[in-house]
Amino acid sequence: MVLALQTLDLDKRFGGIVAANGVSLRVEKGARHALIGPNGAGKTTLVNLLTGLLQPTSGRILLDGQDVTHLQPHKRVKRGLTRTFQINQLFSDLTPLETVGLAVSERRGLGGNWWRLVGSRPELASEVVGILERFGLADVLNERTATLPYGKQRLLEIALAIASQPSVLLLDEPAAGVPEDERHAILGIVGSLPKDVTVLLIEHDMDLVFKFATWISVLVNGALFVEGRPEAIARDLRVREVYLGETAHA
Amino acid sequence: MKAQTTGNARGRQLASAAHWHPLEILFWLAAFASYYLLPSKHLILTEIAILALFALSLDLILGYAGIVSLGHAAFFGFGAYVAGLLAKHQIVTEPLFALVVAGMAAMLLGFVTSFLVLRGSDLTRIMVTLGVALVLREIANRYAWLTGGADGLQGVSIEPLLGLFRFDMFGRTAHAYALMVLFVLFVLARRIAHSAFGLSLRAIKANALRATAVGVPVNTRLIIVYTIAAFYAGVAGALLTQTTAFSSLDVFSFERSADLLLVLIIGGTGYLYGGLIGAIVFKLMQDYLSALTPQYWPFWIGLVLVLIVLVGRERFSNWTLPVRRLAARLDRRASRAGRVTAEGR
């Protein structure tokens, strides 16, 4: 078993609050791995730790077997670890063409070039347009992102992550608040990612999780609660209790 | 194959913003024509060109990278004094070369101080940039043996430009010189703004978190643009010294930094012409109003600013819509003609 991503006893404390508590997560290469858990379980904190937006209080993070615990966020992206955000994080003044153009040019290491125009490389331009077409954004290429409908923005959010050609992709609730049509588009695209791309899906929507994942980790109160195949998790009474308890309150 | 071609055509739109728009060409033709058409206005036009270059510098960091500065005069002043000292002590006598050296000196200062603006919010940046300018001003004040202190740097004599063109008392050489420097540096800034680097700056300004998440080394890019902007500001300051053969402490003054922000507020940020247009409007307004009411002209400038903010730039740009439509039509026609000739070949 080759691990694409691994955490070793990861802790994160904010003052007295323990947001991650001894998390040792193992994500296999090429996995379709889902991370679920009730609200406030620390899922997004874990993603922020993995991508480097937060520094762990203790513990280590390994990407392809190499320690990246103290690596800067943008360098982790260069090593193939990319994420999407639960709440869209887009460039409101840029167009989808520019947005994806940026990601592709950064991936190709051209982002620091202050002389050449982004669109002047035909192979780069056609790659950018190709990505946007796959995501059904071809008709809004030159609109300002801020003016796009929510569903389109959500697609752009995912497209932007794909444009970095990640080897490990962290999807933080990709389908949250997305209308039905675009939901199918997102699921279709995520489903058709190359097999060697490792996907860690953080999701609330159980339908989606059970349709997609081949392995599920359940996070409760910042700690790994239980892990297993979807059938086993679905049958697990403790997981049901955690979730039903949560839904009963909500 | 067909999809490939249309893909490329559309992708090229990424570069299309970089084509020179007819209005831009018109703008620069007018700027250069002013040299011949307004022979009695060389002095103020030189001042405008210098202010425009200075504003262009602030636009690079504010309009593109989103760094607010209230102490941009630090680099302007540093460039001004370096140019003055180079000429006074005859270290570098040829003005154009001295201009580059002074710009580089400001650039070095920009690089060193860029680390101070990396961290913190807009408010922190305002304070830090303001602080740097104040510190430099007091250093210049304290070391009077070098800088002349409060009396200013005197005894600066500027050699002929390229060894050929004397700086005459009508300001002809100064005007042409300032305008050429502005144009060259503008073209460079324009290129930078439309490059992949420029795109990443706009992304950082819009959302630094996400820029990081697509692999943009945010801090590195901010350091680079801050350093470039410091070069521009230093060159502007050096131009002032060279065209007036004098430099005083007010090159570092808070008012100079603050006026610069006003210039950009008037002209708008993030499209490079804002600083240029703002500089023209600001200087002409200042010139006209100070002739009208020598004491109270800042009152009117203040009033105009309040009006600009209240009315909002969007409404202003709605008023200019007919002009821009016409320009767009001209542009389309020009590009269609261009395509026909290209296909004919």
Interface residues (C-beta under 8 A of the other chain):
Chain A: T51 L53 Q72 P73 H74 K75 V77 K78 T82 R83 F85 Q89 L90 F91 S92 D93 L94 L97 E98 T99 G101 L102 A103 S105 E106 R107 L110 G111 G112 N113 W114 W115 R116 L117 V118 G119 S120 P122 L124 A125 S126 V128 V129 G130 E133 A138 L141 N142 L160 A163 S164
Chain B: Q4 T6 G7 N8 R10 G11 R12 Q13 L14 A15 S16 A18 R191 I192 H194 S195 A196 F197 G198 L199 S200 R202 A203 K205 A206 N207 L209 R210 A211 T212 A213 V214 G215 V216 P217 V218 T220 R221 I224
